[in-house]
C-alpha cells in the first residue's frame, strides 16, 4: 500500500492529470481584432459587481500583456468598447465563457454590431 501511495503522484503526472494540480490559474492574453478600441475586460458577478482582469486599453490590432487570474470555470465577462460615433464607452457582455486553466489566447472581434470572444 505504501508503494502505491508513493507512486500515485508519478502515475497522475504520466496519465496527463497534472493540470488538475498545477493549472488552477488562467494566463490570459487578448487581441483586439476589431476596428475600434477596447478596454477593461472584467469578470462580472450575478449581483452586478465586477472584478477587472485586464485593465489595458487596446487599439485595433493590439494585444494585451499576459495577465494571470484565478478564474477557472464558467463566467460572464464584460468589455468596454469605444463607440466611434459618440466617443463614449459602452459595455459588451460575453455570457457563460468557460476557462479551463493554463494559457489562453483570445481574439475579440466585431461584425455587424455583434461582438465575438474567440478562444484560440
C-alpha positions in Angstrom: 0.0 0.0 0.0 2.9 2.4 0.8 4.4 1.8 -2.6 1.1 2.7 -4.3 0.8 5.9 -2.3 4.3 6.9 -3.1 3.8 6.1 -6.8 0.5 7.9 -7.1 1.9 11.4 -8.0 4.1 10.0 -10.7 1.2 8.0 -12.2 -1.0 11.1 -12.2 1.6 13.1 -14.0 2.2 10.5 -16.6 -1.5 10.0 -17.1 -2.0 13.6 -18.1 -3.9 14.6 -15.0 -1.3 17.1 -13.8 -3.4 20.1 -14.9 -5.8 19.4 -12.1 -3.0 20.1 -9.6 -0.9 22.7 -11.5 -3.2 24.9 -13.6 -5.6 26.4 -11.1 -5.0 29.8 -12.7 -5.6 31.2 -16.2 -2.9 33.1 -18.0 -4.9 35.3 -20.5 -3.9 37.4 -23.4 -6.4 39.2 -25.6 -6.1 40.6 -29.1 -8.3 43.4 -30.4 -9.3 42.1 -33.8 -12.0 44.8 -34.2 -11.8 48.3 -35.8 -12.5 50.1 -32.5 -10.6 50.5 -29.2 -11.5 48.1 -26.4 -10.7 48.3 -22.6 -11.3 46.8 -19.2 -12.0 43.1 -19.5 -14.0 42.3 -16.4 -15.4 39.2 -14.7 -19.0 40.1 -13.8 -20.8 38.8 -10.7 -24.5 38.0 -10.7 -25.3 40.8 -8.3 -23.8 43.5 -10.6 -20.3 43.7 -9.2 -17.2 43.2 -11.3 -13.6 42.4 -11.0 -11.2 43.9 -13.5 -9.0 41.2 -15.1 -7.3 43.2 -17.9 -7.3 47.0 -17.4 -5.4 47.7 -20.6 -6.9 49.9 -23.4 -6.2 48.2 -26.7 -6.2 49.9 -30.1 -7.3 47.9 -33.1 -4.8 45.1 -33.8 -3.1 45.4 -30.4 -2.5 42.7 -27.8 -2.7 42.9 -24.1 0.0 41.8 -21.7 -0.5 38.3 -20.3 -2.5 38.6 -17.1 -2.9 35.7 -14.6 -6.1 35.3 -12.7 -7.8 32.6 -10.6 -10.7 32.3 -13.0 -11.1 28.6 -13.8 -14.7 27.8 -14.5 -17.6 29.4 -16.4 -18.1 33.2 -16.0 -19.8 36.2 -17.6 -17.2 38.6 -18.9 -17.6 42.3 -19.7 -15.7 44.6 -22.0 -15.8 48.3 -22.6 -15.8 49.3 -26.3 -15.4 52.8 -27.7 -18.4 54.0 -29.8 -16.6 56.0 -32.5 -19.8 57.9 -33.4 -20.4 59.3 -29.9 -16.9 58.9 -28.4 -18.4 57.1 -25.3 -17.5 53.8 -23.8 -20.2 51.1 -23.9 -20.2 47.7 -22.2 -20.4 44.5 -24.1 -21.2 41.2 -22.3 -19.9 37.7 -23.1 -22.0 35.2 -21.2 -21.0 31.7 -19.9 -17.4 31.8 -21.0 -15.7 28.6 -20.0 -12.0 28.8 -19.0 -10.2 25.5 -18.1 -6.9 26.9 -16.8 -3.5 27.2 -18.3 -2.6 29.7 -21.1 -5.5 31.1 -23.1 -5.3 33.4 -26.1 -8.5 35.2 -27.2 -9.3 37.3 -30.2 -12.1 39.8 -29.7 -13.8 40.9 -32.9 -17.0 42.6 -34.1 -19.1 42.1 -37.2 -22.4 43.8 -38.0 -22.7 45.1 -34.4 -22.2 41.7 -32.8 -19.1 41.1 -30.6 -17.2 37.7 -30.5 -14.9 36.3 -27.9 -13.0 33.6 -29.7 -10.7 31.4 -27.6 -7.8 30.1 -29.7 
